[in-house]
């Protein structure tokens, strides 16, 4: 499956005690690797979108909370646990919508609790092992998501994407882009239309960069061109990722996703959501309970512009995500299988087989 070669969105240099990240705010013009060890710097990288994408955020958080206690001078489990939980709280506050962040940190805390009473060195090793497992399991999940997603697509299809759900957003391969990489390897000849994804342009900067590097046929479009492209019959399916899936199948994803879903329903185009089981939050009944992060106004008025593009003092609404109703989603593709309506039943069977 084509991917990034030696590049990874996030990985641990254990020898140096540093987390290595691609600074995605600088793509596509510069490829800069950040090396971070302080959990405050890792939190800033998550908040400022230097690392982004639900799975990648979870991996960065798992490594981040490990690095927080790696050099700890604590002499017993209780003292180490105090430091761990302080770092966990710091990292958990970075972004509220993507459930993988809290999921990964809670998983690390369970491993900490399981090691209660053991020597400090053994506890640290256990946490490193757990963080590595979070990354490795995501890589395998992305492979399986690619296979399951490809089973829904046909050779030569036009595919519309929104935001970025490729290897930059995961440990490797991606979620919504994984079937495209797999299809390219098998000669499917997909034609991809990538929404630019305002206001942070993840489609223009990241998806276009990824797919162009992979040699996949790509056409970049403005967000407000999706309807025209669909109406012309150029799109046979929509593939998007997800940051949180509620128990009823409502999906939180990058702002603009719900509008694409409405258009797909109007034109009779299947709308597929792809993500690992870790993004499914069965404790969240519906999308109404998903917290939606509000981002700074400057992302809309100033970012990407030489000069401010809106009048000073104008009010700005800038939610980072929207929630797509389950009724607009054709299927939710996970590494364990494909969930179809009614999602209350099918998601529960997949998550808790």
Secondary structure, 3 states (H helix, E strand, C coil): CCCCCCCCCEEEECCCCEEEEECCCCCCCCCCEEEECCHHHHHHHHHCCCCCCHHHHHHHHHHHHHHHHHCCCCCCHHHHHHHHHHHHHHHHCCCCCCHHHHHHHHHHHHHHHHCCCCCHHHHHHHHHHHHHHHHHHHHHHHHHHHHHHHCCCCCCCEEEECCCCCHHHCCCCCCCCHHHHHHHHCCCCCEEEEECCCCCCHHHHHHHHHHHHCCCEEEEECHHHHHHHHHCCCCCEEEECCCEEECCCCEEEECCHHHHHHHHHHHCCEEEEECCHHHEECCCCCHHHCCCCECCCHHHHCCCCCCCCCCCCCCCCCECEEEECHHHCCEEEECCEEECCCHHHHHHHHHCC
